[in-house]
Amino acid sequence: AAAMARRFYLEGKSKIQIAEEFGVSRFKVARVLETALDRDLVRIEIRVPAELDAERSDALRARYGLRHAVVVESPAEADDSPDPENLGEVAADLLGELVHEGDVLGLAWGRS
């Protein structure tokens, strides 16, 4: 299991390539990789940037049925106004992931 997990997660080989190397089916490779995760042989860690509030983002997305939602935390000493530079960086990262060539993007800004 460790050898297959190493090939898949660290070396980036496909399940088909691993199956051919070990002489098993790709379905067997998938089961072995799943077992490696279940037995804590493999740990996957997703690091969320500190300024993102993942729990609130998930709650907002679920509450309103959105495909994507990002909640950006303001520094504790903030004077109730968001940091435009920080907000811009987060927005740019998100748009880099979501917007593809040929997409049309509309932006709005306001205060209430």
N, C-alpha and C positions, 0 to 999 in steps of 0.2 A: 504494500500500500504506500509506503513512504517513497519508494522509487517512482511509482506512477505519479504521486502527488508532486514530487520534485520536478518531474518532466513537464507536468501540466502547469503548475503555478509559478515555478521559477524559470523554467526554460521556455515556456510559452508554446509547447508542442500541442497539437490538436489531439483529441481523443482517438481519432483514426490513426494518427502517427504512432501513438502510444500502443494502441491495439496491435498494429502490425509489428512493432518492436517486441512486444511480449507474447505474441501469438494468441491473442484472445479477441473477443468481439468488442466493438466500441461500447456496447451496452454494459459489458462486464467492467470496462474501464470506468464508466459513469457510476456504477454501483460501488466500485472500490473507492472512487473519489468522494462519494457521498458518505461512505463508512469512515473514511479518514477524517471528514469534518465532524461526524457524529462522535467519534472516539477522541476528539480533541487532538488528533495528530496534526491537523492543519487548523490554523486560526486565521481568520480573515478580519482585518481591522480597517475600519473606514474612519478616517480622521476628518472631522468637520472643522472648518476654520473657526477659531474662537468667537469671532463676531457673529456667527450664525447661530440662531436658536432653533435647533433641529426639532425639538418637541413641539414648539409653537408653530413651526412651519408645517409639520405633519398634521397638527390639529386644525390649522386654518385650511389646508388643502382638503382634509376629510369633511370638515363642516360645510364648506361651500361647493364641494364636488369639483375642485380645480385639478388640473393636470400638474401644475407647478405652483408652488408658493414658497417664498423665502422671507423669513422674519430676521431682520438685522438688529442686533442688540446695540443700544446706545451706551457709551461709557457711564459709569455710576455718577460721575461728577458733571454730566451733561446738564445744560440749562434748558431742558425740554426741547431743544432743537437738534435735529439729526446732524451728524457729521457728513457734509455733502461729499467729501473726498472718499471716505470709507464706503458710503452708500454707492457712489459711482464705481468703485472697484468691484464691489459685490455684484452690481448690476451688469458690469462688463463681463465678468466671469460667467454669469448665468446666461447672458445673451450669446456668448461664445459657444456655449453648449447647445442652446436651443435653436438659434437662427441659422438657416442654411441658405446657400446661394439661391436666389430667386424668390425667397420669402419676402413678404411685405410686413413692415414693422410700423406700428403706430404708437406714439407716446403722448401722454397727457400729464399735466402737472396742475396741482391746485392746493388750496388751503381751505380748511373748513373749521 
